Amino acid sequence: MNSNPLRTPARPLRKRPLPPAGPRRPASVLAALSAIPLALTACGTGVTGGPDGSSAADGAEETVNVTNCGRELTFDATPANVVGMMPSQTEMLIRLGLQDSLVGQAQTEVSALPDDIADAAEDVPELSTDAPPAREDLLAAGPDLVVSPTEYEFTAEQGFAGIDQLKENGAQAYVATGGCADRRNTAEVTDVVTDIENLGVIMRVPDEAEKLSADAEERLAAVEEAIEGEERPTVAQVFVEGESLTAIGAGVEADIIATAGGENVFDPDAPEFEDFFAAEINPEEIISRDPEAIVFGVSGPDQAEKTREYIQSTFPDVAAVENDTLIAVPQADLHPGTLGNIDAVERIAKALYPDAF
């Protein structure tokens, strides 16, 4: 399996000075989000009468309109056949109580489902293991809704079902807010709350969505409260594959670092990250920035050990290595639109501030 999550060539990075710490998101803002009524004001959604102008009281389902990646999605009825294009999306659907609507799960070997919900997906057909499903395999599942972490999963040129092809076959595509092409570089951890709310409206499960989003917001607020007033350590986030070293400087990955209380040594606004959230670097870039912690995504224990050995041998005099603050994060927790983003925030924050938890 190709474990590289970047999916497009990274570019060389020019040396830049350390950036100032970004603004912190107040806990009050997170608390305010939970007070928004889901069915009426979830970001990018709207509710109208039934398809013939009737109201829900007339026995017809309300039509739901959702803005997603610049596209207007309209649902005259609750989707009955849903596909999760990544375990992260399958997990969210199950936690919303929608396992009976699942007719397919894809990229199942990218990561394992959490133990507490794994049984719920046991009978869901597997459409692919380590890559998005082929066009014919996805269409054969007969979905009317396909939920994906990014727009990459709908690249027709790769042999996948394109969004227009899905539409021609009676299915609509919902892409995680942080995975939309025009937001991939500026995505935030709280985008997952938008996805919870939108899917709650689309699938007509507002109560389940409200509980799930409230839990997400409470966990993020707890981290912020725990590290309030602490001095922010400098952090580099990297991905290592063989001898290739890539810096992660933007996207939800960068916001995970900021939300966990780290000061990223790579500037998300730098030209190198203008078009893509990652850039290939040479080891000197890490040495010159001397981060106090290094975060790295891994696909499993073997990669975690190999990456740790690479970092220790390549940067023996960097503060992060001297302090042994090397933080491995499951790569799946860094994907857009996953509840794992919050797991990653908690994991990193606890490693950066061990006395605060």
C-alpha positions in Angstrom: 0.0 0.0 0.0 1.2 3.5 -0.8 1.4 5.2 2.6 2.2 8.6 1.2 -0.8 10.8 2.0 0.4 13.8 -0.1 -0.8 12.4 -3.5 1.0 15.1 -5.5 4.7 16.1 -5.8 6.0 18.5 -3.2 8.2 21.4 -4.0 11.5 22.7 -2.6 11.2 25.0 0.4 13.1 28.2 0.7 14.4 29.1 4.2 12.3 31.5 6.1 12.4 33.0 9.6 10.3 31.6 12.4 6.7 32.9 12.2 4.9 34.5 15.1 2.4 32.5 16.9 -1.1 32.6 15.3 -4.2 33.7 17.1 -5.7 31.3 19.5 -9.4 30.4 19.1 -11.3 31.4 22.3 -13.2 28.7 24.1 -16.2 31.0 24.0 -16.3 30.8 20.2 -16.4 27.0 20.4 -19.1 27.1 23.0 -21.1 29.5 20.8 -21.0 27.1 17.9 -22.9 24.5 19.9 -25.8 26.9 20.4 -26.6 27.1 16.7 -29.7 25.1 15.7 -28.5 22.4 13.3 -31.5 22.0 11.1 -31.7 25.7 10.2 -28.3 27.2 10.2 -25.7 24.5 9.7 -23.0 26.1 7.5 -24.0 26.0 3.8 -27.4 24.4 4.4 -31.0 25.4 4.0 -34.4 23.7 4.4 -37.4 24.2 2.3 -40.8 22.4 1.8 -41.3 19.1 0.0 -40.5 18.8 -3.7 -44.1 19.8 -4.6 -44.1 22.7 -2.2 -45.7 20.8 0.6 -44.5 21.0 4.2 -43.3 18.2 6.4 -46.7 18.1 8.1 -48.2 17.0 4.7 -46.2 13.8 5.0 -43.4 14.8 2.6 -39.8 15.2 3.6 -38.4 18.7 3.6 -36.0 19.4 0.8 -32.4 20.1 2.1 -30.0 22.3 0.2 -26.3 22.1 1.1 -23.4 24.1 -0.3 -20.4 21.9 -0.6 -17.1 22.7 -2.3 -18.9 25.5 -4.2 -21.6 23.1 -5.4 -25.3 23.2 -4.5 -26.5 19.8 -3.4 -30.3 19.3 -3.1 -31.9 16.4 -1.3 -35.6 15.9 -1.7 -35.4 12.7 0.5 -33.1 11.1 2.9 -30.3 9.2 1.1 -30.9 5.5 1.6 -27.7 4.1 0.2 -24.5 5.7 1.4 -20.8 5.0 0.8 -18.0 6.1 3.1 -14.9 6.7 0.9 -12.4 6.4 3.8 -12.6 4.8 7.2 -12.7 8.3 8.7 -16.0 9.0 6.8 -17.4 5.6 7.6 -16.7 6.2 11.3 -18.5 9.5 11.3 -21.6 8.0 9.5 -21.7 5.2 12.0 -21.4 7.6 15.0 -24.3 9.4 13.5 -26.3 6.2 13.8 -26.3 5.6 10.0 -24.8 2.1 9.7 -28.0 0.7 8.3 -27.7 3.1 5.3 -24.2 2.1 4.4 -23.9 0.1 1.2 -20.2 0.4 0.8 -16.9 1.3 2.6 -13.7 2.2 0.7 -9.9 2.4 1.4 -10.5 0.1 4.3 -6.8 -0.7 4.8 -5.8 2.9 5.1 -6.7 2.7 8.8 -8.7 0.6 11.2 -12.1 1.6 12.5 -12.1 2.2 16.3 -12.8 -0.9 18.2 -16.1 0.3 19.6 -17.7 0.6 16.2 -15.8 -1.9 14.1 -18.6 -4.5 14.5 -21.1 -2.0 13.0 -19.2 -2.1 9.7 -18.6 -5.8 9.6 -21.3 -6.5 7.0 -20.8 -3.4 4.9 -19.4 -4.3 1.5 -15.8 -3.4 1.0 -15.3 -1.5 -2.3 -11.5 -1.0 -2.1 -8.6 -1.4 0.3 -5.7 1.0 -0.3 -7.0 3.4 -3.0 -10.4 4.9 -4.0 -12.7 2.3 -5.6 -12.7 1.9 -9.4 -15.6 3.7 -11.1 -17.5 0.5 -11.9 -17.1 -0.8 -8.4 -18.5 2.4 -6.8 -21.4 2.6 -9.2 -22.3 -1.1 -8.8 -22.9 -0.4 -5.1 -25.9 1.8 -6.2 -25.2 4.8 -3.8 -27.3 7.9 -3.7 -24.8 9.6 -1.4 -21.0 9.3 -1.4 -19.1 10.9 1.5 -15.4 11.6 0.9 -12.4 13.2 2.7 -11.2 15.1 -0.4 -12.1 15.7 -4.1 -9.2 13.4 -5.1 -11.5 10.4 -4.6 -13.6 11.7 -7.6 -10.7 12.1 -10.1 -12.1 10.6 -13.3 -8.7 10.6 -14.9 -7.6 8.1 -12.2 -10.3 5.7 -13.1 -12.5 6.8 -10.2 -16.2 7.9 -10.6 -16.3 11.6 -11.2 -18.8 13.8 -9.4 -20.7 14.3 -12.7 -20.7 10.6 -13.4 -22.1 10.0 -10.0 -24.8 12.6 -10.6 -25.7 10.9 -13.9 -26.2 7.7 -11.9 -28.5 9.2 -9.2 -25.8 9.9 -6.6 -24.5 13.0 -5.0 -21.0 13.5 -3.6 -20.3 15.2 -0.2 -16.7 16.2 0.3 -15.3 17.0 3.8 -15.3 20.8 4.2 -11.5 20.8 4.9 -10.9 18.6 1.8 -12.5 20.9 -0.8 -9.8 22.0 -3.3 -10.3 25.7 -2.6 -10.0 25.2 1.2 -7.5 22.4 1.5 -4.7 24.8 2.4 -6.8 26.9 4.9 -8.8 24.1 6.5 -9.4 24.2 10.3 -10.0 21.5 12.9 -13.5 22.9 13.5 -14.4 22.1 9.8 -15.3 18.7 11.1 -18.1 20.2 13.1 -19.5 21.7 9.9 -19.4 18.2 8.3 -21.2 16.7 11.3 -23.9 19.4 11.1 -24.3 19.1 7.3 -24.5 15.3 7.4 -27.0 15.5 10.2 -29.2 17.7 8.1 -28.8 15.7 4.9 -29.5 12.4 6.7 -32.2 13.9 9.0 -30.5 13.0 12.2 -30.2 16.4 13.9 -30.2 15.0 17.5 -27.3 12.6 16.8 -25.4 15.4 15.0 -26.0 17.8 17.9 -24.6 15.3 20.4 -21.6 14.5 18.3 -20.7 18.1 17.5 -21.2 19.1 21.2 -18.7 16.4 22.2 -16.2 17.6 19.6 -16.5 21.1 20.8 -16.2 20.2 24.4 -13.0 18.2 23.8 -11.4 21.1 21.9 -12.4 23.5 24.6 -10.9 21.2 27.3 -7.6 21.3 25.5 -7.6 25.1 25.2 -8.5 25.5 28.8 -5.7 23.1 29.9 -2.9 24.9 28.0 -4.2 28.5 28.6 -1.3 30.8 29.5 1.4 28.2 28.7 4.4 29.2 26.6 4.0 27.8 23.1 6.8 25.5 22.0 8.0 25.5 18.5 6.9 22.5 16.4 7.9 21.1 13.0 5.5 18.7 11.3 7.0 16.3 8.8 6.3 13.3 6.7 9.1 10.8 6.0 9.1 8.2 3.3 12.4 6.5 2.8 15.0 9.3 2.5 12.4 11.8 1.4 11.5 14.5 3.9 8.4 16.7 3.5 7.4 19.7 5.7 3.7 20.1 6.4 3.0 23.8 6.5 -0.7 24.5 5.9 -4.1 22.8 5.8 -5.9 21.2 8.6 -2.6 19.6 9.6 -1.2 23.0 10.5 -4.3 24.0 12.3 -4.1 20.8 14.4 -0.6 22.0 15.6 -2.0 25.5 16.4 -5.0 24.2 18.2 -2.8 21.9 20.2 -0.8 24.9 21.3 2.3 24.6 19.0 4.0 27.4 17.2 4.7 26.0 13.7 8.2 26.7 12.5 6.8 26.6 8.9 4.6 29.6 7.9 1.3 28.5 6.4 1.2 31.8 4.5 4.6 31.2 2.9 4.7 31.1 -0.9 5.8 27.5 -0.7 2.5 26.5 0.7 0.3 28.7 -1.5 -0.9 25.9 -3.7 -0.2 22.9 -1.6 -0.1 22.2 2.1 3.3 20.4 2.0 6.7 21.0 0.5 9.8 18.8 0.1 12.7 20.0 2.2 16.3 19.1 3.0 17.4 18.3 6.5 19.1 21.6 6.9 15.7 23.3 7.0 14.8 21.5 10.2 18.3 22.0 11.7 18.1 25.8 11.1 14.7 26.1 12.7 15.7 23.9 15.7 12.1 23.0 16.7 11.4 21.9 20.3 9.0 19.2 19.1 8.6 17.3 15.8 5.2 15.8 14.8 5.1 13.1 12.2 2.3 11.1 10.6 2.5 7.4 10.4 0.5 4.5 9.0 1.5 2.0 11.7 4.1 0.9 14.3 6.7 0.0 11.7 6.7 3.3 10.0 6.6 5.1 13.4 9.8 3.3 14.5 11.5 3.9 11.2 10.6 7.6 11.2 11.7 8.0 14.8 15.1 6.4 13.9 15.5 8.7 10.9 14.8 11.8 12.9 17.1 10.8 15.7 20.0 10.0 13.4 19.4 13.0 11.1 18.8 15.6 13.7 20.7 14.5 16.9 21.4 18.1 18.0 17.9 19.5 17.4 16.0 20.4 20.5 13.1 18.0 19.8 15.5 15.1 19.6 17.5 16.1 22.7 14.2 16.6 24.6 12.8 13.4 23.1 9.6 15.2 22.0 9.0 13.2 18.9 5.2 12.8 18.5 3.9 10.1 16.2 0.3 10.7 15.0 -1.8 8.1 13.0 -1.9 9.5 9.5 -5.6 8.8 9.3 -6.1 11.3 12.1 -4.7 14.1 9.9 -7.1 13.6 7.0 -9.7 16.3 6.4 -13.2 15.6 7.8 -12.3 13.1 10.5 -13.1 13.0 14.1 -9.5 11.9 14.4 -8.4 15.5 14.0 -9.6 16.0 17.5 -7.7 12.9 18.7 -4.6 14.4 17.0 -5.1 17.7 18.9 -5.4 15.9 22.2 -2.4 13.6 21.5 -0.1 16.5 20.5 -1.2 18.8 23.3 -0.6 16.2 25.9 2.9 15.6 24.5 3.7 19.3 24.4 2.3 20.1 27.8 2.5 16.9 29.8 2.0 18.7 33.1 -1.3 20.3 32.0 -3.3 17.1 31.7 
